[in-house]
Amino acid sequence: MTVLQINGLSKSYGDKIALNRASLCLTPGVYGLLGPNGAGKSTLMNMIAGNLAPDAGEILYNGEHTSALGRSFRSVLGYMPQQQGLYEQFTGYQFLSYMAGLKGLPKKRAKEEIETVLGLVNLEEQSEKKLGAYSGGMKQRILIAQALLGNPKILILDEPTAGLDPRERIRIRNIISEIALDKIVIFATHVVSDVEQIAKEIVLIKKGNILGVGSVGSFFSELSGKVFEITVEPGRLKEVEREFLVRNVSVYDGNMTVRVISEDRPRLYVALEVRPTLEDVYLYWFADEVGEE
């Protein structure tokens, strides 16, 4: 079984701590990496990918230091950065051929793998279309396809569903769930609902510190008895916002239903306890930074 062990990784830029003694043990499955902008997610992913050297700590792949493994470790990595310029005049097939060349895949193997990944991301019929004519969702899928070339054991995806419509998000989420059966998939996102259904574990990171690691269910358990929906008159919304963490507001038939997080059951309102979601978890842990993103 593939094991990626991260021990005490730290990185600073002057007085700013980007990552502070981060430790994780990852095995095949999807890991949802959640945190506000500037939390340290990209720093962590870039250190795993070898794009950044840590100030302290180590990364072990199946018990061996990745720094010593060098090219052999990079060969088992697939990386989809959040921002990647695409050669708009390339067709999808040409782009994948170019990326396969950069990864050092022999021509015969490259051809076979390109056909495989195009099928996996459902782009066979669009492979001869130029990337400049691709939709946002198609571009995200071709970037996932290039990350899959070489059949990597570790896949790093930075905001793979950013800016996509719900249908495309579901398509990409299903692709990721399927390929994670035998791969370690690190899925960094702000769209927390995208990892709620498919993540083996959630990793919460804030100001360079890993706050918690666990299953979605374990984080839900921590919020049990703390999430409520209360009905109020519209004029009392400000009052509710001062007293509670407000996650959602909806209006129906003249009444306002407010979803709140509270350590105690709201006493001055008619409150219905509801099942937590991962968005509730996110707000609970990062409420002081949500408005800054």
C-alpha positions as CSV (number, residue, x, y, z in Angstrom):
1,M,0.0,0.0,0.0
2,T,1.2,3.5,-0.9
3,V,2.1,5.6,2.2
4,L,3.1,9.3,2.2
5,Q,4.4,10.4,5.6
6,I,4.8,14.1,6.3
7,N,6.8,14.8,9.5
8,G,7.1,18.3,11.0
9,L,7.2,20.3,7.8
10,S,7.8,24.0,8.4
11,K,8.3,26.9,6.0
12,S,8.7,30.7,6.8
13,Y,9.2,33.8,4.7
14,G,10.9,36.3,6.9
15,D,8.6,36.7,9.9
16,K,5.6,35.1,8.2
17,I,5.1,31.4,9.1
18,A,3.6,29.7,6.0
19,L,3.6,26.2,7.5
20,N,4.3,25.2,11.1
21,R,5.4,21.7,11.9
22,A,2.8,20.0,9.8
23,S,2.5,16.2,10.1
24,L,0.2,13.8,8.2
25,C,0.1,10.2,7.2
26,L,-1.7,9.6,3.9
27,T,-2.8,6.3,2.3
28,P,-5.0,5.8,-0.8
29,G,-8.2,7.8,-0.9
30,V,-9.3,11.4,-1.1
31,Y,-8.1,14.0,1.4
32,G,-10.0,17.2,1.4
33,L,-7.6,20.1,2.3
34,L,-9.7,23.0,3.7
35,G,-8.6,26.4,4.9
36,P,-8.9,30.1,4.1
37,N,-6.7,31.9,1.6
38,G,-3.1,32.1,2.9
39,A,-3.7,29.2,5.3
40,G,-0.7,27.2,4.0
41,K,-2.5,24.8,1.6
42,S,-0.4,25.7,-1.4
43,T,2.8,25.7,0.6
44,L,2.1,22.2,1.7
45,M,1.2,21.0,-1.7
46,N,4.2,22.6,-3.3
47,M,6.5,21.0,-0.8
48,I,5.0,17.6,-1.4
49,A,5.4,18.2,-5.2
50,G,9.1,19.2,-4.7
51,N,8.5,22.8,-5.9
52,L,9.5,24.2,-2.5
53,A,12.1,23.1,0.0
54,P,11.0,22.9,3.7
55,D,12.9,24.8,6.3
56,A,12.5,21.8,8.6
57,G,10.8,18.4,8.5
58,E,10.7,15.5,6.0
59,I,8.5,13.7,3.5
60,L,8.7,10.0,3.2
61,Y,7.3,7.9,0.4
62,N,6.9,4.3,1.4
63,G,9.5,4.9,4.1
64,E,12.1,6.6,1.9
65,H,13.0,10.3,1.9
66,T,11.5,12.0,-1.2
67,S,14.5,14.3,-1.4
68,A,16.7,11.3,-1.9
69,L,14.3,9.6,-4.3
70,G,14.4,12.6,-6.7
71,R,13.2,11.8,-10.2
72,S,11.8,8.4,-9.1
73,F,9.4,10.1,-6.7
74,R,8.4,12.8,-9.2
75,S,7.4,10.0,-11.6
76,V,4.7,8.9,-9.1
77,L,3.3,12.4,-8.7
78,G,0.5,14.0,-10.7
79,Y,-0.1,17.7,-10.1
80,M,-2.9,20.0,-11.2
81,P,-2.1,23.6,-10.0
82,Q,-4.8,26.1,-9.5
83,Q,-3.5,28.4,-12.2
84,Q,-2.0,26.8,-15.3
85,G,-1.6,28.6,-18.6
86,L,-2.9,26.5,-21.5
87,Y,-1.5,26.6,-25.0
88,E,-4.7,27.8,-26.6
89,Q,-3.6,26.9,-30.2
90,F,-2.9,23.3,-29.1
91,T,-5.6,20.7,-29.5
92,G,-6.4,18.7,-26.4
93,Y,-4.5,15.7,-27.9
94,Q,-1.5,17.9,-28.7
95,F,-1.4,19.3,-25.2
96,L,-1.5,15.9,-23.6
97,S,1.3,14.7,-26.0
98,Y,3.4,17.7,-25.0
99,M,2.9,16.9,-21.3
100,A,3.6,13.3,-21.8
101,G,6.9,14.3,-23.4
102,L,7.8,16.5,-20.4
103,K,7.1,13.5,-18.2
104,G,9.4,11.3,-20.2
105,L,6.8,8.8,-21.4
106,P,7.9,6.6,-24.3
107,K,5.8,7.4,-27.5
108,K,3.9,4.1,-27.5
109,R,3.1,4.3,-23.8
110,A,2.2,8.0,-24.2
111,K,-0.3,7.2,-27.0
112,E,-2.0,4.5,-24.9
113,E,-2.2,6.6,-21.8
114,I,-3.5,9.7,-23.6
115,E,-6.3,7.6,-25.0
116,T,-7.0,6.2,-21.5
117,V,-7.1,9.6,-19.7
118,L,-9.2,11.2,-22.5
119,G,-11.7,8.5,-21.9
120,L,-11.6,8.9,-18.2
121,V,-12.4,12.6,-18.4
122,N,-14.9,12.1,-21.2
123,L,-13.0,14.2,-23.8
124,E,-12.4,11.7,-26.6
125,E,-14.7,13.5,-29.0
126,Q,-13.2,16.9,-28.2
127,S,-9.5,15.8,-28.3
128,E,-8.9,17.4,-31.8
129,K,-10.6,20.7,-30.8
130,K,-8.3,23.6,-29.9
131,L,-8.0,24.4,-26.2
132,G,-9.0,28.0,-26.9
133,A,-12.5,26.7,-27.8
134,Y,-12.8,24.6,-24.6
135,S,-15.3,25.5,-22.0
136,G,-14.1,26.1,-18.4
137,G,-15.2,22.6,-17.4
138,M,-13.4,21.0,-20.4
139,K,-10.2,22.9,-19.5
140,Q,-10.4,21.6,-15.9
141,R,-10.9,18.1,-17.2
142,I,-7.9,18.3,-19.6
143,L,-5.8,19.5,-16.7
144,I,-6.9,16.6,-14.6
145,A,-6.1,14.3,-17.6
146,Q,-2.5,15.7,-17.8
147,A,-2.1,15.1,-14.1
148,L,-3.1,11.5,-14.6
149,L,-0.5,10.8,-17.3
150,G,2.1,8.3,-16.0
151,N,-0.4,6.6,-13.7
152,P,0.7,8.5,-10.6
153,K,0.3,7.1,-7.2
154,I,-0.1,10.5,-5.6
155,L,-2.4,13.2,-7.2
156,I,-2.4,16.8,-6.0
157,L,-5.4,18.8,-7.2
158,D,-5.5,22.5,-6.3
159,E,-9.1,23.9,-6.7
160,P,-10.1,21.5,-9.5
161,T,-13.7,22.6,-9.5
162,A,-13.2,26.4,-9.2
163,G,-15.5,28.4,-11.3
164,L,-17.4,25.5,-12.7
165,D,-21.2,25.1,-13.0
166,P,-22.9,22.5,-10.8
167,R,-23.1,19.9,-13.6
168,E,-19.3,20.1,-14.4
169,R,-18.5,20.1,-10.6
170,I,-20.4,16.8,-10.2
171,R,-18.7,15.3,-13.3
172,I,-15.2,16.2,-12.0
173,R,-16.0,15.1,-8.4
174,N,-17.1,11.7,-9.7
175,I,-13.9,11.3,-11.8
176,I,-11.8,12.1,-8.7
177,S,-13.8,9.6,-6.6
178,E,-13.2,6.9,-9.2
179,I,-9.5,7.4,-9.6
180,A,-8.9,7.5,-5.8
181,L,-9.4,3.8,-5.3
182,D,-5.6,3.1,-5.6
183,K,-4.2,6.7,-5.4
184,I,-3.6,9.2,-2.7
185,V,-5.6,12.3,-3.8
186,I,-5.0,15.6,-2.1
187,F,-8.0,17.8,-3.0
188,A,-7.6,21.5,-2.0
189,T,-10.8,23.5,-2.4
190,H,-13.0,26.3,-1.1
191,V,-16.1,24.5,-2.5
192,V,-16.4,22.3,0.6
193,S,-19.5,20.5,-0.6
194,D,-17.3,19.0,-3.3
195,V,-15.3,16.9,-0.8
196,E,-18.1,16.2,1.7
197,Q,-19.3,13.1,-0.2
198,I,-16.0,11.7,-1.4
199,A,-13.3,12.5,1.2
200,K,-11.7,9.7,3.2
201,E,-10.5,12.4,5.6
202,I,-10.6,16.2,6.0
203,V,-7.5,18.2,6.8
204,L,-8.2,21.6,8.3
205,I,-5.4,24.1,8.1
206,K,-5.2,27.7,9.4
207,K,-2.4,30.2,9.5
208,G,0.1,27.4,8.8
209,N,-1.2,25.1,11.4
210,I,-3.1,21.8,10.9
211,L,-6.0,22.2,13.2
212,G,-7.5,18.8,12.8
213,V,-7.6,15.6,10.7
214,G,-10.5,13.2,10.6
215,S,-13.4,11.7,8.7
216,V,-16.3,13.9,7.7
217,G,-18.4,12.0,10.2
218,S,-16.0,12.8,13.1
219,F,-16.2,16.5,12.4
220,F,-20.0,16.3,12.2
221,S,-20.0,14.6,15.6
222,E,-18.1,17.6,17.1
223,L,-20.9,19.9,15.9
224,S,-23.7,17.6,17.1
225,G,-26.2,19.7,19.0
226,K,-24.7,23.0,17.8
227,V,-26.4,23.6,14.5
228,F,-30.0,25.1,14.5
229,E,-32.5,26.7,12.2
230,I,-34.5,29.5,13.7
231,T,-37.4,31.5,12.3
232,V,-37.3,35.2,12.9
233,E,-38.9,38.4,11.6
234,P,-36.6,40.1,9.0
235,G,-36.1,43.1,11.2
236,R,-34.4,40.9,13.8
237,L,-31.7,39.5,11.5
238,K,-29.0,41.9,12.8
239,E,-29.8,40.8,16.3
240,V,-29.3,37.2,15.4
241,E,-26.0,37.9,13.6
242,R,-24.7,39.6,16.7
243,E,-25.5,36.6,18.9
244,F,-24.7,33.6,16.7
245,L,-22.5,32.4,13.8
246,V,-24.9,32.7,10.8
247,R,-24.3,30.2,8.0
248,N,-27.4,30.7,5.8
249,V,-30.4,33.0,5.5
250,S,-33.6,32.1,3.5
251,V,-36.9,33.8,3.2
252,Y,-40.2,32.0,2.5
253,D,-43.7,33.4,2.7
254,G,-42.7,36.4,4.7
255,N,-40.7,34.5,7.3
256,M,-36.9,34.3,7.6
257,T,-35.2,31.1,8.4
258,V,-31.7,31.5,9.7
259,R,-29.2,28.6,10.0
260,V,-26.9,29.3,13.0
261,I,-24.1,27.6,14.9
262,S,-24.3,28.0,18.7
263,E,-22.7,26.2,21.6
264,D,-26.1,26.2,23.4
265,R,-29.7,25.9,22.1
266,P,-31.0,29.4,21.3
267,R,-33.4,30.3,24.1
268,L,-35.2,33.4,22.8
269,Y,-36.1,31.8,19.5
270,V,-38.0,28.7,18.2
271,A,-35.0,26.6,17.3
272,L,-34.9,23.3,15.3
273,E,-31.7,21.3,15.7
274,V,-30.4,20.2,12.2
275,R,-27.7,17.8,10.9
276,P,-24.4,19.6,10.4
277,T,-22.8,19.9,6.9
278,L,-19.2,20.4,6.0
279,E,-20.0,24.1,5.3
280,D,-21.1,24.3,9.0
281,V,-17.8,22.7,10.0
282,Y,-15.9,25.2,7.9
283,L,-17.6,28.2,9.4
284,Y,-17.2,26.9,12.9
285,W,-13.4,26.5,12.5
286,F,-12.7,29.5,10.3
287,A,-15.4,32.1,11.3
288,D,-12.9,34.7,12.1
289,E,-11.4,34.6,8.6
290,V,-14.4,33.9,6.4
291,G,-15.0,37.6,5.7
292,E,-11.3,38.1,4.8
293,E,-11.2,35.7,1.8
